[in-house]
């Protein structure tokens, strides 16, 4: 960020993402995965083998649009959208 002469810090940018994601209704485990954070609960981490890739792709595109000023407000329900798409795929 310094080399690009962007005001702010990486930590502040990541913190802003977490706030934005929480206000958008993004599940915490998805936003944590987007930031590359590992689950600190060893039992939960052992059983949860997903990386939430499909959800993270859309999430990060909306974040990029928001940061660039191209989107007024985040969508509320990534999880509901993912469930609907999975249901449609199964019914084909």
Secondary structure, DSSP 8 states (H G I E B T S, - for coil): -TTTT-SS-HHHHHHHHHHHHHHTT--HHHHHHHTT---S-HHHHHH-----HHHHHHHHHHHHHHHTT--SS--S-HHHHHHHHHHHHHT-
